[in-house]
Amino acid sequence: MAGATKTVYETIETPLECVDVVATLPAPAEVSSGTKKPPISLVVGASKSPLLCYHYAVPYKQDVVGSVLVDSADDAVRDVTRQLATLVAKKFGVPCYVGWGCASASDQLLVISKCIQLIKLHTDSPSS
């Protein structure tokens, strides 16, 4: 089924706060096929938090290009949003949207790692 997606939800407990992740993912067959692939969309934030930054990244040749769609005055928030979108686009070979709504960008490596694990778990992707 072309364009099939599924949405999954997970709460990541960091030392400072609980972070909710909502991911809309292409079906496993869509990730591994050579057809036009639906994007991965991640929304990372604490409960009832506003959208602070939104980044889009797309694989292009041997690189990834991206653009900030909603910018933040906080450099750390902008950077973690860009890093996560770029990493997902590069690792899984599909466009990626990342919305960030956490008040702080602390524990960003933990959050990024858990997001990658969540995507791998639910797409059965062979990417390592």
N, C-alpha and C positions, 0 to 999 in steps of 0.2 A: 504494500500500500504506500504510494508515494506521498511524502510529506507527513508521515505519521509521527506524532510526538507524544510524550507523556510528561506529567508534572510530578515532581517528588519534593518532599519537605523533610528537613532535618534541623535539629537544634544542636549547635556546637557549644559546649561549655568551655569557656576560657577562664583563666584565673580572675579576670575583672568583670566579665559579664557573660550572659547567655546570648548567643547570636543565632538568629533564625536564617536558614538558607532555603529559598524556594528555587528549584531548578526546573526549567522546561527543556527537555532533552529529546533529540531525535531518537526514533526507535533503533534498536541495535542493527537491524538490516540496513538502515539509512546511513549509519556511520561507516559501515564497511563497504558499501556499494560505491560505484564510480559515478552515480547519478548526482544531480543537483541536491545538495544537502541542506536540510533545515538548520538554522542556527541554534546554538546552545544559549540559553538565557538564564542568568543567575541574578537573584536579588538577595543581598546579604544585609541584614540589619537587626537591630534590637526591636522588641515589640513596640509598635506604634511610633516608630521613629520616622522622621521625614527623609525623603530622598536627598542625599547630600552630593552625590556624584554619579554620573552614568556614562559609561565608556563602551565604544564599539570597536572591535578588532576583527580583521579578516585576513586569512592567509593569502599571500600574493607571491607567486613564484617561490623563491627559497626563503622568504621573509614574511613578516606580519606587519600590516599597516593598520593604524587605528585612529580614532577621533573621539574627542571628548564631546558628548552630547549635552550633558549638564555638568557645568564646572563647579568646583569648590574652591573657596579661598584657603582651605587647609591643604597644604602641599602633601602631607602624609596620606590624607584621604584620597586625593587625586592620584598619587603614586600607587597605592595598593590597588585601586580600581583598575588602573592601566595595566599593572603587572598581572593581575588575575585574568583580565580579558585577553591580553597578549599570550599568556601561557596556555590558556585553554584553546585559543585559536591555533596556536602552533602545535600543541600536543595532539589535538583531535582532528585537525585539518578542516574545521568548519568555522564559519563566522560565530562570533560570540558577543553578546551584550551582557554587561555587568552593571547592576545598580547597587550602590553602597549607601546604607542608611545607619551605620554604626556611629555613635557619638565620638568614638576614638578609633584610631587605626592601630591600636596596640594589639599584640598577639597576631599580627597579620600573617606570619609564616604558618601558624597553626591553622588559621582560617583558610588560607590558600591551600594548604595540604589536605584539609578535610573536604574542601570543595572538589579537588581533583579526585580524591577517593570516592566521593559521592557520584561523580560523573562516571568513573570507571565501573563502579558497582552496578549502576543502572543502565549502562549502555553495553556492558560486556565487551568493552573495547579492548582490542589486543595491545593498545598503546601502553608503553611502560613509563 
